[in-house]
Amino acid sequence: MRARHLLSIHDLGLDEVGEIFDLAQELKERQRRREPHRRLEGKTLAMIFEKPSTRTRVSFEVGMAQLGGRALVLNAADTQLGRGETLHDTAKVLSRYVDGIMARTFAHETVLELARHGSVPVINGLTDLLHPCQVLADLFTIRERFGRLEGLVIAYVGDGNNMANSYLHGAAKVGAELRVATPEGYRPDPGVFRAAETDARTSGGRVAVMTDPAAAVAGAHVVCTDTWASMGQEAEHEARKKVFAPYQLNAALLARARSEAIVLHCLPAHRGEEITDEVMDGPQSAVFDEAENRLHVQKAILALLLRE
């Protein structure tokens, strides 16, 4: 990979996305055959958490162990970051101790600052703006199911949050068609959409934002959703439930997609809100394959960025 950090899918070339996916497939097969693949022997990853985590923490920690390295969990509130130390100083100090930094933060500027001032690779584990590792895992899952990404129709229904933003970057990069359906006032970031339009013109993909979930899902190969209230928006939960009720991913909405369509949700899911049990546990659900693939895709990212 030419990339030094993984902050946004938009920063990657199509060949780099392919390199990540090809290595993820190799590592997944090796893991299933229980073959050692300790590509990061002696390497250490610092993991900074401002937000709670299940999948991000476990997948990165287990991934580093399977690659022969070690991961250190740093909760921001328990470190000098929580007492006012600057990101500038934190990045410089950690770069003297570890081989890479993964950060799961609120402000996107936090990961940008770490990358700007550190001398080791920085991986965006999630910010309020973007969730690139998750969407790369989603795209890898889609490629596994359909054998390709180019030309597929992906529908994203719900909040125009960090997942919607990264789906715009990802689908545009790989030449897929993405339809994002959100209520007015909850659309994805305009700057992200403009960047995705630029990438789509190069790749042959298409991106569109609309308000009608039925139109977005019609004929789709993939239907995705996410929680209606992200971390930090808990106070808006009840109000958002009313606004987003027409965007629930249920059997009636899914029936508008192709018969072979798969369903994705990055988790955690609020069952009965953005997705029903019938869909989440149904035959078209690839939700838990998607969750597993976080491990394999992130191992590939780690192996490519932290290598000598």
N, C-alpha and C positions, 0 to 999 in steps of 0.2 A: 504493500500500500504506500502511496505517496503521502497520504494524510498522516499528520503527526498526532492529531487529537480526533475524538469522535464527539462533536458538539451538536451537529445537525446533519441529517441526511443530505440536505442541500449542498453541504460542503464536499460530499463524496462524488467521484466520477462513477459512471455506470460500471466501468470495469472493476472499481473497488467494491461496489456492492456485490458484483458477481464473485469476486475473490472471497469476500466474507461468507457468502452462501455456500460456495464450493468447499471451503474449509470447514464450515459448520456441518455440512453433510458428512465429510470425512470423519470429523471428531465424533459425531453422533453414532456413526457406524462402529467406530473403534470402541466407544463406550459400551455399546450393546454387545460387542464381542468380548468385552472386558479386557481389551488390549491396552497396555499403558501408552499414554500420550503426554508425557511430562515435558512439554515444550518450554515451560517457564520455571524449571528447577532453580531454586534459590532466589526467585523474584518475589517482591512484596508489593501488594496493592493497598493503599490507604483508601478507606471508604468513609466519606463524610456524609452524615445524615442530618438534615434539618427536618425531614418529614418521616413519620413512621413507615415501616416497610416489612413486607413478608417476602414477596417474590424477588425483589431487587436484592435484598440482603442475602437471602439463601442462595440464589442462583449465582451471584458473583463470588460468594464465599466458597461454595462447593466447587464452582468452576475453577477458581484459583487452586484449590486443593487437588483437583483432578489433573490439572496442568503441572503439578509439582511445586506450586508456589504457596504463598500465604497471604491472607487478607486480614487487615486490621480495621475494626469498626471504631469510628470516631463520631460519637454523637456531638453535634455542634454545641449543645447546651453544657456538655461535660468537658469541653476543651477551652483553650484560651480564646477561641472564636466567640464563645458565649460571654466572655469578659471584656470584649472590645478589641482583641487583636485584629489587625487589618488582614484582609485577604492577601494583600501584597506580601506581608511578612509570612503568613501561613504557607503560601505557595512556595516561597523561597526555602523555608525551613524543611517542609515535607520533601521537597525535591532533593535535599541532602540525605534523607533517610530511606526513601522508598523509590520504586521503579515506575509507579503510576498512581494516579489519583482518580477515583470515581466519586462523583458528588451527586447527591439527591437533594435538591434545594427548592426554595420558593422562587427567588428572583433568577431569571436567566443570566443576568449580569454576573452572578456569582461564579458560574462555570467559565464565563468569558474571562473574568479576572484571574481565576486560577490558571487558565491556559496562558494568559498574557504574561504572567509573572513567574510561573513555574518553569522548570527545565525538564520535566518529565511529561509523558502523555496524560491528558485529562479526558475522562469519559463522562458524558452527560447521562447520569442515571435517571434523571427526570428533573424538569423545571416546570414552572407554571406555563411557560411558553411551548416547550417541546418535550417529547418522549421518544427519542430516536431509537434506542435499543429495543423498546417494545414494538415499534412499528417495523423495524427490521426483522424481528422474530415473527411478526404477523405475515410479512411478505414472504419470508422463508416458508412458513406454513402453507401459504397459498401456492407457492411454487411446488411444494411437495405434492399437493393434491391435484393440481392441474398441469404440472409439467412445464409451465411457463408463467410469465407475468404480463408480457406485452400483449395488448389487445383485450385483456380481461376487464370486466366492469365491476368495480368495487363501490358499494353503497355504504356510506357512513351516516347513521341516523342518531341525532341527539345533540349534545352540547358542543359548540365550536371551541373545544378546549385544546390542551396540549396534544391529545391523541389526534384530533381532527387536523391540527396544524402539521403534525409529523406525517399523517397520511397524505396530505397535500404534497409535501416534499417527496415522499417515497413513491407514490403512484406516478407523479410527474417524472421522476427520475427514471423509472423502469418502463415507461411507455404504456401504462394502464390508463383506463378511464375512471376517474373518481367523481362520484356525485355525493356531495355533503348536504344533508337536509337538517336545518336547524330553525328554531323560531326566530323571528325578527328580534334583533337585539342580542342574539347569542351566536353570532357568526364567527368564523375563524378570524385570525389576525390578518388585516388587510395586506401588510407587508409580506407575510408568508404566502398569501394567495398570489400576489404579484410575482414573487420568485418562482412559485410553482407554475404559473402560466408560461414564464420564460423557459423553464426546463421542459415543459410539455411540448412547446413548439419544436424543441430540438429532438425529443425522443419519439414524437408522434403520439404522445398521450393526450388526454383531455382532462381538465378539471372544471368543475362547476359547483356553485353553491346555490341552494334553492330552499324553499320553505315547505315543499310538499314531500312528505316521506314516501308516499306511494309512488310518486314519479321517480324518486331516487332509486327505489328498490326494483322497479319494473325491469325484468330481464337481467338482473345482476347475477354475477357468478359468486360474489361474496357480499355478505351483509354484516356490518360491524356496528357496535354501539359501545357506550361507556356510561359510567355513573353520571347522573344529572347534576350532582353537586360534588365538585372536587375538594380535596383537602384545603382547608382555609375558607370554604364556602358553606360550612355547616349551618350557619345562621340563616342561610337562604334556602335550606332544604325544603321546607313546607311550601314556600312560594314557588319554587322551581318544579315541584311535583305537579302543580296545577298547570303550569306553562307547558311542561314537556309531556303531559299525559298522552296527547295524540301521536307522540313519537315512540311509544313503547314498541319494542321488537317482540311481537306476538305471532301466533300462527297465521292470523289473517294477513298481516303485513308480509311475513316470510313467503306466503303463497304467491305473492307477486313476483318473486325472484325465480330464477331458473330451477328446474326440478333437482339439478345436481348442485345447487348453491350450498355453500358452507356458511356457518355462523361463527363470528369471532367476538370475543369480549375480553379486554385485557385484565379484568378482575382488579379489585374485588367487585362482585356483582351485588346489587340490591335487588334480589329476586322479587318479582311482583311489581317492580317499578320500571326500570328501563328495559328489562327482559323478563319473560315469564319462565316458569319452571319447564313448561312444555317445550319451549324452544331451547333453553339452556341444556336440558338433559335429553333432547331429541336426537334423532338419527343424523341430522344435518349439522349438529354442533361439533366444532373442532376446537372448542374453548380450552380443553385440557391438553390437547396436542400443542396448541399455541403457547400455553403456560410452560410446558416442557421445553419447547424450543427456545425460550429465553436463555436457558442454560447453554445450549449448543451454540447459538448465535453469539452470545456474549463471550463464550470461550474462544470463538474464532476472532472476535474483536481484540480480546486480551492477547492472544497469541500473535496477532499481526502487529499490534501497537507496542507491546512490551518486549518484543524480541530484540536481540542485539543489533 
